Every structure is written in structure tokens, then in C-alpha cells.
Amino acid sequence: MLEVGKLKRRSEFLRVAATHNKWVTPGLILQAMRRQPESSSNSEELCRSGAIRIGFTVTKKVGNAVIRNRVKRRLRAAATEILSEYGKAEHDYVLIGRKTTLFRPYDDLKNDLKIALQRVKTDRKKASGPKRPQS
């Protein structure tokens, strides 16, 4: 069973978002990044053990503070159950709540997370763009 840590700093969230590795489901959005050994910010022991780190975010567009916190609690509960089985070692994940997260049945939310974890690509290489013909 893999240990699960937290993403806390804004820079950690932005680093995951910058990879553009995401999967969108009706209940949530999952962003993922394979963590490099040297990018361990404040949790050296978690990075050495190959742990998973996860962060949760819900924008004001979803609702007021009470609703946003409820959405985060639902995401946190689903992640606790699913990540140890379907998460990959040495990866950072960001779960983004959507308006539908609050009203989606919990089993469907867990299924959304399973699907997203299986389908998100974290090992793809950066595209170099189309080559121009030499003239």
C-alpha cells in the first residue's frame, strides 16, 4: 500500500498543471505528473519511498465556501479509497472539483476517479511541433 502525501504550495499545483496531463470526467478533473527525484520540495522522505502526493482544489465558480469545502471532502474521501489501489508511485495528482461533484452519486464519483487514474498519460514526451520543410 502506497503512502499518500499532500501538495500544499501553489508552486506544486502549478507544476502539475504545467504538464497538461489531465483527464476530465463528469464528476472531477484529474491532473497528473510523474515526480522527478530532485523536485522534492518539503517531503524528502515521501519522495524517496515512492509515495503519491495529492492536492485538491475547487474554484469559486462552483459555489460559496460551504459548498466548496463539501466538494473537497467528497473528493478527499474518494481519493482515500481509490488512490492506494489505482495511483502510481512517484506521481503527483491534483483533483479539481466541478459543479456536478456535489450532486454526483458517490459510487459514480469513485468510478470517475478510477477511470481518470487509468487513462491519464504521465509518461508522454513533449511534442516538438511540426517540422518545417527546408527551402
Secondary structure, DSSP 8 states (H G I E B T S, - for coil): ---EEE--SHHHHHHHHHTT-EEE-SSEEEEEEE--GGG--S-HHHHHTT-EEEEEE--TTT-SHHHHHHHHHHHHHHHHHHHHHH--TTEEEEEEE-GGGTTS-HHHHHHHHHHHHHH---S------------
